[in-house]
Amino acid sequence: MSAHALFVTAAYAITAVVLAGLIGWVLLDQRARRRELAALEAAGVRRRSDKAVKP
């Protein structure tokens, strides 16, 4: 394998690892925010947008 091919392969591998890490981080953060929101709603805290809707 030439030095150029090795460099390109390493660059793609590092990019894939970084992207996988970012996707994982976003998914974990989403789960945490959903848990926080559920806890707030269970405690009776409502969203401001709920006030705009009047049945």
N, CA, C and O of each residue as an XYZ file, in Angstrom:
220
protein
N       0.856     -1.174      0.000
C       0.000      0.000      0.000
C       0.901      1.236      0.000
O       1.856      1.324      0.771
N       0.588      2.159     -0.853
C       1.413      3.364     -0.946
C       1.128      4.288      0.234
O       0.134      4.133      0.943
N       2.006      5.233      0.420
C       1.858      6.185      1.517
C       0.586      7.019      1.343
O      -0.093      7.356      2.313
N       0.283      7.341      0.092
C      -0.927      8.130     -0.179
C      -2.182      7.343      0.170
O      -3.090      7.885      0.800
N      -2.250      6.102     -0.217
C      -3.413      5.262      0.082
C      -3.558      5.058      1.595
O      -4.670      5.039      2.122
N      -2.449      4.910      2.268
C      -2.478      4.764      3.725
C      -3.018      6.033      4.381
O      -3.831      5.964      5.302
N      -2.565      7.186      3.904
C      -3.049      8.461      4.437
C      -4.552      8.619      4.214
O      -5.274      9.017      5.127
N      -5.025      8.311      3.012
C      -6.446      8.447      2.687
C      -7.268      7.485      3.541
O      -8.309      7.867      4.077
N      -6.813      6.254      3.670
C      -7.522      5.269      4.490
C      -7.590      5.719      5.940
O      -8.642      5.611      6.570
N      -6.493      6.219      6.475
C      -6.474      6.695      7.856
C      -7.400      7.898      8.025
O      -8.085      8.007      9.042
N      -7.431      8.791      7.056
C      -8.300      9.966      7.141
C      -9.766      9.555      7.155
O     -10.557     10.078      7.940
N     -10.126      8.613      6.282
C     -11.511      8.121      6.268
C     -11.856      7.404      7.572
O     -12.961      7.567      8.089
N     -10.939      6.626      8.102
C     -11.184      5.897      9.347
C     -11.384      6.861     10.517
O     -12.293      6.682     11.328
N     -10.543      7.868     10.598
C     -10.682      8.857     11.674
C     -11.997      9.609     11.536
O     -12.675      9.861     12.533
N     -12.359      9.967     10.322
C     -13.622     10.661     10.082
C     -14.803      9.791     10.491
O     -15.751     10.282     11.104
N     -14.756      8.520     10.162
C     -15.844      7.605     10.532
C     -15.970      7.480     12.045
O     -17.080      7.456     12.577
N     -14.843      7.402     12.735
C     -14.866      7.295     14.200
C     -15.442      8.572     14.814
O     -16.260      8.503     15.731
N     -15.025      9.724     14.320
C     -15.526     10.999     14.847
C     -17.024     11.131     14.589
O     -17.768     11.532     15.484
N     -17.476     10.802     13.385
C     -18.904     10.890     13.076
C     -19.723      9.925     13.932
O     -20.800     10.283     14.409
N     -19.225      8.713     14.129
C     -19.918      7.753     14.979
C     -19.998      8.273     16.417
O     -21.019      8.111     17.085
N     -18.926      8.891     16.882
C     -18.933      9.469     18.222
C     -19.942     10.595     18.362
O     -20.656     10.676     19.363
N     -20.003     11.463     17.362
C     -20.965     12.564     17.399
C     -22.405     12.061     17.350
O     -23.267     12.574     18.063
N     -22.664     11.072     16.521
C     -24.015     10.509     16.443
C     -24.392      9.867     17.774
O     -25.512     10.040     18.256
N     -23.464      9.130     18.363
C     -23.710      8.522     19.674
C     -23.976      9.559     20.737
O     -24.878      9.394     21.558
N     -23.199     10.629     20.731
C     -23.366     11.701     21.704
C     -24.747     12.353     21.566
O     -25.422     12.608     22.563
N     -25.153     12.614     20.342
C     -26.452     13.232     20.097
C     -27.582     12.314     20.572
O     -28.540     12.778     21.190
N     -27.473     11.026     20.287
C     -28.517     10.092     20.709
C     -28.595      9.974     22.229
O     -29.689      9.926     22.791
N     -27.445      9.927     22.895
C     -27.447      9.873     24.356
C     -28.011     11.162     24.961
O     -28.754     11.123     25.942
N     -27.654     12.292     24.371
C     -28.162     13.565     24.862
C     -29.667     13.671     24.647
O     -30.381     14.217     25.489
N     -30.149     13.150     23.520
C     -31.586     13.159     23.257
C     -32.334     12.352     24.317
O     -33.374     12.786     24.812
N     -31.807     11.188     24.662
C     -32.447     10.378     25.698
C     -32.475     11.111     27.037
O     -33.472     11.056     27.757
N     -31.381     11.798     27.371
C     -31.317     12.539     28.628
C     -32.318     13.689     28.639
O     -32.996     13.908     29.643
N     -32.418     14.429     27.529
C     -33.369     15.541     27.469
C     -34.808     15.043     27.554
O     -35.646     15.686     28.188
N     -35.107     13.907     26.923
C     -36.464     13.347     27.010
C     -36.802     12.945     28.442
O     -37.924     13.151     28.906
N     -35.818     12.367     29.142
C     -36.044     12.008     30.554
C     -36.274     13.263     31.393
O     -37.161     13.284     32.246
N     -35.485     14.302     31.157
C     -35.672     15.562     31.884
C     -37.053     16.147     31.620
O     -37.728     16.593     32.547
N     -37.470     16.146     30.368
C     -38.770     16.686     30.005
C     -39.890     15.876     30.652
O     -40.863     16.448     31.143
N     -39.763     14.566     30.655
C     -40.781     13.723     31.290
C     -40.852     13.995     32.785
O     -41.939     14.024     33.362
N     -39.696     14.194     33.415
C     -39.679     14.484     34.846
C     -40.329     15.842     35.130
O     -41.081     15.975     36.096
N     -40.052     16.832     34.315
C     -40.662     18.144     34.505
C     -42.173     18.083     34.307
O     -42.925     18.679     35.078
N     -42.619     17.367     33.280
C     -44.053     17.252     33.038
C     -44.740     16.475     34.160
O     -45.871     16.788     34.530
N     -44.064     15.471     34.697
C     -44.631     14.718     35.828
C     -44.727     15.592     37.075
O     -45.602     15.385     37.916
N     -43.829     16.567     37.193
C     -43.841     17.470     38.342
C     -44.856     18.594     38.171
O     -45.030     19.413     39.074
N     -45.521     18.640     37.030
C     -46.537     19.656     36.816
C     -46.081     20.864     36.039
O     -46.869     21.776     35.793
N     -44.818     20.889     35.647
C     -44.319     22.002     34.851
C     -44.798     21.785     33.422
O     -44.614     20.710     32.851
N     -45.406     22.805     32.857
C     -45.938     22.681     31.504
C     -45.165     23.580     30.550
O     -44.470     24.505     30.970
N     -45.295     23.298     29.284
C     -44.639     24.091     28.253
C     -45.407     25.386     28.027
O     -46.629     25.432     28.171
N     -44.684     26.419     27.677
C     -45.339     27.697     27.373
C     -46.280     27.580     26.202
O     -47.298     28.270     26.150
N     -45.955     26.716     25.257
C     -46.803     26.577     24.085
C     -48.159     25.953     24.427
O     -49.114     26.117     23.668
N     -48.261     25.240     25.555
C     -49.539     24.658     25.967
C     -50.554     25.733     26.321
O     -51.757     25.499     26.204
N     -50.095     26.916     26.754
C     -51.012     27.987     27.128
C     -51.724     28.557     25.909
O     -52.837     29.071     26.023
N     -51.093     28.470     24.752
C     -51.691     29.050     23.542
C     -52.884     28.238     23.063
O     -53.776     28.781     22.411
N     -52.916     26.956     23.373
C     -53.994     26.085     22.923
C     -55.079     26.051     24.002
O     -54.847     25.565     25.109
N     -56.262     26.570     23.670
C     -57.362     26.557     24.629
C     -58.535     25.796     23.998
O     -59.069     26.207     22.968
N     -58.925     24.693     24.625
C     -60.028     23.902     24.048
C     -61.373     24.594     24.135
O     -62.380     24.043     23.690
